[in-house]
Amino acid sequence: MGRRLWVVASVLGLVFAFAGPPVSAGPRFKIVDVPGASNTQAFYMNDHGTIDGTFSLPNDVGFLRGFVRTKKGRFHTFMADPGEVGIQTLAINRAGAVVGYFHTFVDHGFVRSPAGHITTFDCPLNNGTTDFTQAFGINNAGTISGTCTEAGVRKAFVRDPSGSITTFIPGGGTAADGNFINNSGAMTGDYVVAGRFHGFIRKADGSFILPIDADLVNGQDTLPETINDAGAIAGAYTITATGDRAAFYRDPSGAIRTFTCGLQTVFGSLQIETTSITRGGSVLGSCVYDANSGHGFKWTAGTIRTVEPPGASGSIAVAESRRGLISGTAAYPAGETRGFIATGFGR
């Protein structure tokens, strides 16, 4: 559980010293750097071309601040709380509202309005000391999805536009994670039964589709991570025999396709993270080929293309706008990270 932390921290943290696959001449990349920052991480892009992300300053290495970059390249930087020691932005909706979480002694959820007003929140039974709240998704209506703990129990949650929060663990499980939510109000995530992870879709009316298991024969621990407006979901699961992490795509009818993106070099060395699904059913994410290098990808109907700026040593492809622009983050051999906008990968 907690895959978004792995995507942002682990992939970029592991790739600095390794060479990535070559990028074809067709795609084009525009680098996104917050002015004055030593590191910039660009994440999700909405259909207007607005991007959310985080950055750090030269004298504040490891202390992350949030930013929103407009289509015209104007940056708005922010902190969610004066007492925070770091922030993680995650999703952005069409209006430009951004969600994520910030850290004090634990994590707390926040939503930043398009006008820049920030509201912080926690799940209802948060004990105020050790319980956390992490917002992962927001749809165009302003409904937010994510994960929190209440009295130490991990739960998925939905927060409606009025601020009312519903927490849940589906399927008689002992714990759950909530991830992205689509514009129909359906969200996806995972829950735990007898120590194993299974996926779920929670519909807008509160009913569930479950269990979702990517491969009952050769796999285990299915972790859905994202959902599009058609109801297709994507995520990862573990291949039992090798310990590798493979990806899956489940179309709106329930049919599942699985895929990997490299050759195993060490037991359990192949890892894959999915970050979003396009309207057309393409999956974006990052592949770790040898436990030390991660590279952005776009998967479309069985074909994988690497999404990585020239000169980068690793990358994450995060989201694609209606116009086919891809936002993401790249790492470079000197140790810095820079955001990017890519074109030329189709729609």
Secondary structure, 3 states (H helix, E strand, C coil): CCHHHHHHHHHHHHCCCCCCCCCCCCCEEEEECCCCCCEEEEEEECCCCCEEEEEECCCCCCCCEEEEECCCCCEEEECCCCCCCCEEEEEECCCCCEEEEEECCCEEEEEECCCCCEEEECCCCCCCCCCCEEEEEECCCCCEEEEEEECCEEEEEEECCCCCEEEECCCCCCEEEEEEECCCCCEEEEEEECCEEEEEEECCCCCEEEEECCCCCCEEEEEEEEECCCCCEEEEEEECCCCCEEEEEECCCCCEEEECCCCCCCCCCCEEEEEEECCCCCEEEEEECCCCCEEEEEEECCEEEECCCCCCCEEEEEEECCCCCEEEEEECCCCCEEEEEEECCCC
